[in-house]
């Protein structure tokens, strides 16, 4: 699936992790990934719900960052809807 990304948002949430063999990989953080899932129109509701539940239960969550990303990526109403139910 091809998605367009505004160039100023491309590096939003970008981080680096090590692959299993120790090589550096550039990936998006949890918050950006959740926003991207919510941006999709054909996303499965069960997948979104499970991802949001796991995020809320995670010790690595940063809700402030999630809200900043949601604002910038224009999915804040969707994020707020899930957060209201899960928190």
Buried (B, 14 or more C-beta within 10 A) or exposed (E): EEEEEEEEBEEBBEEEEEEEEEEEEEEBBBBBBBBBBBBEEEEEEEEBEEBBEEBBEEEEBBEEBBBBBBEBBEBBEBBEEBBEEEE
